[in-house]
Amino acid sequence: MLSKVVICGVDTTGLPKLSAEENEELMRRLKAGDKEARERFIVGNMRLVLSLVKRFWAKNANADDVFQAGCVGLIKSIENFDLKFGVKFSTYAVPMILGEIKRYLRDSNSLRVSRSIRDAAYKILKVRESIEARDEEATIEKIAAEMQVKEREVVYCLDAISDPVSIYDPVYNKAGDTLQLLDQLCDESQSDEIWTERVALREAISRLSERERKILMLRYYEGKTQTEISGEVGISQAQVSRLEKNALGTIRREMGV
């Protein structure tokens, strides 16, 4: 995006530059209803939009869309600007253009974050900056202590405003070999150790009698009490308890635990 010259069909390198006097003159004419002056004023102030759009290159947003949002803010500024303000147009327009861009980025985000959480996150960022300004490491513990909140709240708020990333985003690229985020993800529930334990457990259960397997199934998979199992299997509760104990002992021996 940084090297992009043409945005929304506009060659940004060829945008005209207006002097302060030209800006004032065109503003007076467009407020009087001069359509040509309005067009020249908009085009002449697109450099202002471009300079603000560059702040958001790191947001992974489409440059054309962000530039369009900035132009919407520019036009709104023109519509609402009053010559009686006695201030430069750029001074008035910058906050409105930034507001329109931020609104676009917020609304286009696939993850919606509440305003209260977003405000809390921005306060956390300010505290972090103040800590770093003191040449101290801005740890989660220090930030939480200074704000008098719990550490997990700091982590939650910062995570909430983090931009989502694709699992196909490259995290390393050298000599044509690209390593994606997906390549670093794993399912720890399917590790070799757990898989081996499952095989050993299945083998140990296969050595139990049919009645012992049924008792364990009813007890640990269906969550029934020994009394309920005794009624279903047709033996006493004491017998259920003994068979359950023997079955668990067999499994432990077979698995070496």
C-alpha positions in Angstrom: 0.0 0.0 0.0 2.9 2.4 0.8 4.0 2.3 -2.9 0.5 2.8 -4.3 0.2 5.8 -6.5 -3.3 5.4 -7.9 -6.1 5.3 -5.3 -9.7 5.2 -6.4 -8.6 6.0 -9.9 -6.8 9.1 -8.7 -3.2 9.6 -9.5 -2.1 10.9 -6.1 1.2 12.2 -7.4 -0.6 14.6 -9.7 -2.9 16.1 -7.1 -2.8 19.9 -7.3 -1.5 22.1 -4.4 -3.5 25.1 -3.3 -2.1 28.0 -1.4 -3.9 29.4 1.6 -5.2 32.3 -0.4 -6.5 30.0 -3.1 -8.2 27.8 -0.5 -10.0 30.8 1.1 -11.1 32.2 -2.3 -12.5 28.8 -3.5 -14.3 28.4 -0.1 -16.0 31.7 -0.5 -17.0 30.9 -4.0 -18.3 27.4 -3.3 -20.3 28.7 -0.3 -21.9 31.1 -2.8 -23.0 28.2 -4.9 -20.1 28.0 -7.4 -20.0 24.3 -8.5 -16.7 24.6 -10.3 -15.0 26.1 -7.2 -16.4 23.2 -5.1 -14.9 20.7 -7.5 -11.5 22.4 -7.5 -11.6 22.8 -3.7 -12.3 19.0 -3.1 -9.6 17.9 -5.5 -7.2 20.5 -4.1 -7.6 19.2 -0.6 -7.3 15.5 -1.4 -3.6 15.7 -0.4 -4.9 16.4 3.1 -7.0 13.3 3.0 -4.0 11.3 1.7 -1.7 12.5 4.4 -4.2 11.3 7.0 -4.9 8.0 5.3 -1.2 7.1 5.5 -1.6 6.8 9.3 -3.8 3.7 8.8 -1.6 1.7 6.4 -0.8 -0.8 9.2 -4.6 -1.6 9.7 -4.6 -4.1 6.7 -7.5 -2.2 5.3 -8.1 -1.6 1.6 -6.4 1.7 0.6 -9.2 2.6 -1.8 -11.9 2.1 0.8 -10.0 4.1 3.5 -9.3 6.9 1.0 -13.0 7.0 0.0 -14.0 7.2 3.7 -11.6 10.1 4.1 -13.1 11.9 1.1 -16.5 11.5 2.6 -15.1 13.2 5.8 -13.7 16.0 3.6 -17.0 16.6 1.9 -18.8 16.7 5.2 -16.2 19.2 6.4 -16.9 21.4 3.4 -20.7 21.2 4.0 -20.4 22.1 7.7 -17.6 24.6 7.6 -18.5 28.2 8.3 -16.3 31.1 7.3 -17.3 32.8 10.5 -15.3 30.3 12.5 -12.1 32.3 11.8 -10.0 29.2 11.6 -8.1 27.4 8.8 -10.2 24.9 6.9 -7.6 22.1 7.5 -7.8 22.7 11.3 -11.5 22.1 11.2 -11.4 19.2 8.6 -8.7 17.0 10.1 -10.8 15.7 13.1 -13.8 15.1 10.8 -11.8 13.2 8.2 -10.1 11.1 10.9 -13.5 10.4 12.5 -14.9 9.2 9.2 -12.0 6.9 8.6 -12.1 5.4 12.1 -15.8 4.9 11.8 -15.3 3.0 8.6 -12.6 0.8 10.1 -14.7 0.1 13.2 -17.8 -0.7 11.2 -16.0 -2.9 8.7 -14.3 -4.9 11.4 -15.7 -8.5 11.5 -15.3 -8.4 15.3 -17.6 -5.9 17.0 -16.2 -4.5 20.3 -18.3 -2.5 22.7 -17.6 1.2 23.2 -16.8 0.7 26.9 -14.2 -2.0 26.2 -12.6 0.1 23.4 -12.4 3.2 25.7 -10.9 1.1 28.5 -8.3 -0.3 26.0 -7.3 3.2 24.9 -6.9 4.3 28.6 -4.6 1.2 29.0 -2.5 2.3 26.0 -2.1 5.8 27.5 -1.0 4.3 30.8 1.4 2.1 29.0 2.9 5.1 27.2 3.3 7.0 30.4 5.1 4.0 32.0 7.4 3.6 29.0 8.1 7.4 29.1 9.6 6.8 32.6 12.0 4.3 31.0 10.3 1.4 32.7 9.0 -1.8 31.2 5.2 -1.6 30.8 4.2 -5.0 32.0 0.7 -6.1 32.5 1.2 -6.1 36.2 2.4 -2.5 36.3 -0.4 -1.3 34.1 -3.1 -3.1 36.2 -1.6 -1.7 39.4 -1.5 1.8 38.1 -5.1 1.6 36.9 -6.2 -0.3 39.9 -7.9 -3.0 37.9 -7.3 -6.8 37.6 -4.6 -8.0 35.2 -7.1 -10.2 33.3 -9.1 -7.0 32.5 -6.0 -5.4 31.0 -5.3 -8.5 28.8 -8.9 -8.8 27.8 -9.2 -5.1 26.6 -6.0 -5.2 24.7 -6.9 -8.4 23.0 -10.3 -6.9 22.1 -8.8 -4.1 20.0 -6.1 -6.2 18.3 -6.7 -6.6 14.6 -7.7 -10.2 13.6 -5.2 -12.0 11.4 -5.6 -14.8 8.9 -4.1 -18.2 9.6 -2.7 -17.9 6.0 -0.7 -14.8 6.8 3.0 -15.3 6.3 5.1 -15.1 9.4 8.4 -16.0 7.8 9.7 -15.9 4.3 13.3 -16.8 3.2 14.5 -18.0 -0.2 11.0 -18.6 -1.4 10.0 -20.8 1.6 7.0 -19.2 3.3 6.0 -20.1 6.8 2.3 -19.3 7.5 0.7 -18.8 10.8 -1.3 -22.0 10.1 2.0 -24.0 10.2 2.6 -23.0 13.8 -0.8 -24.1 15.1 -1.3 -27.5 16.6 -4.0 -29.4 18.4 -2.5 -30.4 21.7 -5.4 -32.7 22.4 -4.1 -34.9 19.6 -0.4 -35.2 20.6 1.5 -38.4 20.3 1.5 -39.0 24.0 -2.3 -38.6 24.3 -2.8 -40.8 21.2 -0.6 -43.5 22.8 -2.6 -43.3 26.1 -5.9 -43.7 24.2 -4.6 -46.8 22.4 -3.3 -48.3 25.7 -6.7 -47.5 27.4 -8.6 -49.1 24.6 -6.4 -52.2 24.8 -6.9 -52.4 28.6 -10.7 -52.1 28.4 -10.8 -54.9 25.8 -9.3 -57.2 28.5 -12.3 -56.6 30.8 -15.4 -58.8 30.9 -18.5 -57.7 29.1 -20.2 -57.0 32.5 -17.3 -54.9 33.7 -17.2 -52.9 30.5 -21.0 -52.2 30.8 -20.6 -51.1 34.4 -17.8 -48.7 33.5 -19.8 -47.4 30.5 -22.9 -46.7 32.7 -20.8 -45.3 35.6 -18.4 -42.9 33.8 -20.0 -42.2 30.4 -23.7 -42.0 31.4 -23.0 -40.8 35.0 -25.3 -43.3 36.7 -24.9 -44.2 40.4 -24.0 -47.7 41.6 -27.5 -48.2 42.9 -29.0 -47.3 39.5 -26.6 -49.6 37.7 -27.4 -52.5 40.1 -31.1 -52.2 39.1 -30.2 -52.2 35.4 -27.7 -55.0 35.4 -29.6 -57.1 37.9 -27.0 -57.5 40.7 -26.5 -55.9 44.1 -25.0 -52.5 44.7 -22.1 -54.2 46.6 -21.4 -56.4 43.5 -21.4 -53.4 41.3 -18.9 -51.7 43.6 -16.6 -54.7 43.6 -16.8 -55.2 39.8 -16.1 -51.5 39.2 -13.1 -51.6 41.6 -11.7 -54.7 39.9 -12.1 -53.2 36.5 -10.3 -50.0 37.4 -7.5 -52.0 39.0 -7.1 -54.1 35.8 -6.9 -50.9 33.7 -4.3 -49.4 35.9 -2.2 -52.5 35.8 -2.4 -52.8 32.0 -1.5 -49.2 31.6 1.3 -49.3 34.2 -0.1 -46.5 36.3 
